[in-house]
Amino acid sequence: MSINRKIEVFSAGCPACEETIELVNRVACSSCELSVLDMNLAEVAERARKLGVGSVPAVVIDGKLAECCAGGGPDEAALRAAGLGQPSA
């Protein structure tokens, strides 16, 4: 039995955020559990802060901010390297 990979996209609803949501949806595997979180909600913003999110869009995979989202914008190759599109072991 495999465990679902938890993918969280922190979004403010901007065009760049929408592009990232589309990218994640395209790359995600069948065992990826995707959540799109609205940064306009205080509890979402607090969770993002605790995870180190400094700007949106940002992608968190299994509770860890994707490296590409710590300094720049989401990048497909970096997200794949972080496990997006691959089932959890």
C-alpha positions in Angstrom: 0.0 0.0 0.0 1.4 3.4 -1.0 1.0 6.6 0.9 -0.4 9.6 -0.9 2.1 12.4 -1.5 0.6 15.6 0.0 1.0 18.7 -2.3 0.0 22.1 -1.1 -0.1 25.2 -3.4 -0.2 28.5 -1.6 -1.9 31.0 -3.9 -3.2 34.5 -3.9 -5.3 34.0 -7.0 -2.9 35.9 -9.3 -2.1 34.8 -12.8 1.3 33.4 -11.7 -0.5 31.4 -9.1 -3.0 30.1 -11.6 -0.1 29.0 -13.9 1.5 27.1 -11.0 -1.7 25.4 -10.1 -2.0 24.3 -13.7 1.6 23.0 -13.7 1.1 21.1 -10.5 -2.2 19.5 -11.8 -0.4 18.5 -15.0 2.6 16.9 -13.3 0.9 15.4 -10.2 0.6 11.6 -10.1 -2.5 9.6 -9.2 -1.3 9.2 -5.6 -0.7 13.0 -5.2 -3.2 14.7 -2.9 -3.5 18.3 -4.0 -4.7 21.2 -2.0 -4.8 24.8 -3.2 -4.6 27.2 -0.2 -5.8 30.8 -0.3 -3.2 33.1 1.3 -6.0 35.7 1.9 -7.1 33.5 4.9 -5.3 34.2 8.1 -4.9 30.5 9.1 -3.4 29.7 5.6 -1.0 32.7 5.9 0.1 31.5 9.3 0.8 28.0 8.0 2.7 29.4 5.1 4.8 31.5 7.4 5.7 28.5 9.6 6.7 26.6 6.4 9.0 29.4 5.3 6.9 30.6 2.4 8.0 34.2 1.6 6.1 34.7 -1.7 3.4 33.2 -3.8 2.9 31.0 -5.6 4.7 28.4 -3.4 4.5 24.6 -3.4 4.9 22.5 -0.4 5.5 18.7 -0.9 5.0 16.4 2.1 5.3 19.3 4.5 8.5 20.8 3.0 8.7 23.9 1.0 10.0 23.0 -2.5 13.5 24.4 -2.9 12.6 26.4 -6.0 9.9 28.2 -4.0 12.3 29.3 -1.3 14.2 31.8 -3.6 12.4 32.1 -6.8 9.2 30.9 -8.5 8.1 27.3 -9.0 10.0 25.4 -11.6 8.8 22.1 -13.1 12.2 20.4 -13.0 12.8 21.4 -9.3 9.3 20.3 -8.4 9.8 16.9 -10.0 13.1 16.6 -8.2 11.2 17.3 -4.9 8.9 14.4 -5.6 5.9 15.9 -7.5 4.5 13.4 -9.9 6.1 10.4 -8.1 4.2 8.1 -5.6 5.5 8.1 -2.1 7.4 5.0 -1.1 
